[in-house]
């Protein structure tokens, strides 16, 4: 993050994994990499962050980059994780339940998740009573477990 000293997004992998950073031209906090899985479909992993103070334009750019990623890698297994700071989304019912942010912002993200053929795996609160963290995948059957771990984070096992 160039504008301040907090956080940013990162994908870290062991040296033994064959991965390639994907070139995503964006002003949003989004990065992705593709990993070769011998004899199987490649795995594309992405990390996203939506700052709480961003506007609708930021959300639209982030969502457009998610759509581009799916278009460029239509056969890949995708795992996108991060914090989108959208407490108004009710992931169980696929609706918008609150008014912390403009409805259009939450709805745009919710529509994008389904337009790219993904499911939200995190179904429990990750901060207070809100589910702010996401783990999106186009192959939910490959995820065995998703649970909260100390520090307000999620652990995924596939």
C-alpha positions as CSV (number, residue, x, y, z in Angstrom):
1,X,0.0,0.0,0.0
2,X,1.7,3.1,-1.2
3,X,-0.5,5.7,0.5
4,X,0.2,4.6,4.1
5,X,2.2,2.2,6.2
6,X,-0.6,-0.3,7.0
7,X,-1.0,-3.7,5.5
8,X,-1.6,-4.4,1.8
9,X,-2.1,-7.7,0.1
10,X,0.3,-10.6,-0.3
11,X,0.5,-14.1,-1.5
12,X,3.3,-16.2,0.0
13,X,4.3,-19.6,-1.2
14,X,6.9,-22.2,-0.6
15,X,9.9,-22.2,-3.0
16,X,8.9,-25.8,-4.0
17,X,5.7,-24.6,-5.5
18,X,5.7,-23.5,-9.2
19,X,3.9,-20.2,-9.2
20,X,3.7,-17.2,-11.5
21,X,2.6,-13.7,-10.3
22,X,-0.3,-12.5,-12.5
23,X,0.0,-9.0,-14.0
24,X,-3.1,-7.2,-12.7
25,X,-3.0,-3.5,-13.5
26,X,-5.2,-1.9,-10.9
27,X,-5.3,0.9,-8.3
28,X,-7.0,-1.4,-5.9
29,X,-5.5,-3.8,-3.4
30,X,-5.6,-7.0,-5.4
31,X,-2.9,-9.4,-6.3
32,X,-3.0,-12.9,-7.8
33,X,-0.7,-15.8,-8.7
34,X,-1.2,-19.0,-10.7
35,X,0.2,-22.3,-9.5
36,X,0.9,-25.4,-11.6
37,X,-0.6,-28.6,-10.3
38,X,1.0,-31.5,-12.1
39,X,-1.6,-33.3,-14.1
40,X,-4.4,-31.1,-12.8
41,X,-6.0,-27.8,-13.5
42,X,-4.0,-24.8,-12.4
43,X,-4.8,-23.0,-9.1
44,X,-5.2,-19.3,-9.2
45,X,-5.0,-17.6,-5.8
46,X,-5.9,-14.0,-5.2
47,X,-5.7,-11.7,-2.2
48,X,-8.0,-8.6,-2.0
49,X,-8.7,-5.8,0.4
50,X,-11.4,-3.1,0.3
51,X,-10.6,-0.2,2.6
52,X,-13.6,0.9,4.6
53,X,-13.3,4.4,3.3
54,X,-13.3,3.5,-0.4
55,X,-15.9,4.7,-2.9
56,X,-18.1,3.0,-5.5
57,X,-15.4,3.5,-8.2
58,X,-12.9,1.5,-6.1
59,X,-15.5,-1.3,-5.7
60,X,-16.3,-1.4,-9.4
61,X,-12.6,-1.5,-10.3
62,X,-12.0,-4.3,-7.8
63,X,-15.0,-6.3,-9.1
64,X,-14.0,-5.7,-12.8
65,X,-10.5,-7.1,-12.0
66,X,-12.1,-10.2,-10.4
67,X,-14.2,-10.6,-13.6
68,X,-11.1,-10.2,-15.8
69,X,-9.2,-12.8,-13.7
70,X,-12.1,-15.3,-14.2
71,X,-12.2,-14.5,-18.0
72,X,-8.5,-15.0,-18.4
73,X,-8.4,-18.3,-16.4
74,X,-11.8,-19.9,-17.1
75,X,-10.7,-23.5,-16.4
76,X,-8.5,-22.7,-13.3
77,X,-9.6,-23.5,-9.8
78,X,-9.8,-20.1,-8.1
79,X,-9.3,-19.2,-4.4
80,X,-9.8,-15.5,-3.6
81,X,-9.4,-14.5,0.0
82,X,-9.3,-11.2,1.8
83,X,-11.2,-8.5,3.8
84,X,-13.9,-6.6,1.9
85,X,-15.3,-4.7,4.8
86,X,-18.9,-5.2,3.7
87,X,-20.9,-6.0,6.9
88,X,-24.2,-5.4,5.1
89,X,-24.0,-8.7,3.1
90,X,-26.0,-11.6,4.5
91,X,-24.1,-14.5,2.9
92,X,-26.6,-17.1,4.1
93,X,-29.5,-15.5,2.3
94,X,-27.5,-13.6,-0.5
95,X,-29.1,-10.3,0.5
96,X,-28.2,-6.9,1.7
97,X,-29.3,-6.5,5.4
98,X,-27.8,-3.2,6.6
99,X,-26.9,0.3,5.7
100,X,-23.3,0.8,6.7
101,X,-22.4,1.4,3.1
102,X,-24.4,2.3,0.0
103,X,-26.6,-0.7,-1.0
104,X,-25.1,-0.4,-4.5
105,X,-21.6,-1.2,-3.2
106,X,-22.6,-4.4,-1.4
107,X,-24.9,-5.5,-4.2
108,X,-22.2,-4.9,-6.8
109,X,-19.8,-7.2,-4.9
110,X,-22.4,-9.8,-4.3
111,X,-23.4,-9.8,-8.0
112,X,-19.8,-10.1,-9.0
113,X,-19.2,-13.2,-6.8
114,X,-22.0,-15.0,-8.5
115,X,-21.2,-13.7,-12.0
116,X,-17.8,-15.2,-11.7
117,X,-19.3,-18.5,-10.6
118,X,-17.9,-18.4,-7.1
119,X,-19.2,-19.2,-3.6
120,X,-18.4,-17.5,-0.4
121,X,-17.0,-20.2,2.0
122,X,-16.9,-18.0,5.1
123,X,-20.3,-18.3,6.8
124,X,-19.5,-17.1,10.3
125,X,-18.7,-13.7,11.8
126,X,-15.1,-12.6,11.4
127,X,-15.3,-9.3,13.2
128,X,-17.9,-8.8,15.9
129,X,-21.2,-10.0,14.5
130,X,-20.1,-9.3,10.9
131,X,-18.6,-11.4,8.2
132,X,-16.0,-9.1,6.6
133,X,-13.6,-11.7,5.4
134,X,-14.2,-13.7,2.3
135,X,-12.9,-16.9,0.8
136,X,-14.3,-17.2,-2.7
137,X,-13.9,-20.3,-4.8
138,X,-15.4,-21.7,-8.0
139,X,-14.9,-25.2,-6.6
140,X,-16.4,-25.3,-3.1
141,X,-16.3,-29.1,-3.1
142,X,-12.5,-28.9,-2.8
143,X,-12.8,-27.1,0.5
144,X,-13.1,-29.5,3.4
145,X,-13.3,-27.0,6.3
146,X,-13.3,-23.3,7.0
147,X,-13.1,-22.1,10.6
148,X,-12.2,-19.1,12.7
149,X,-8.7,-19.0,14.3
150,X,-7.4,-16.7,17.0
151,X,-6.8,-13.2,15.8
152,X,-10.0,-12.9,13.9
153,X,-8.8,-14.8,10.8
154,X,-10.1,-17.8,8.9
155,X,-8.4,-21.1,8.3
156,X,-9.2,-23.0,5.1
157,X,-8.4,-26.7,4.5
158,X,-8.8,-28.3,1.1
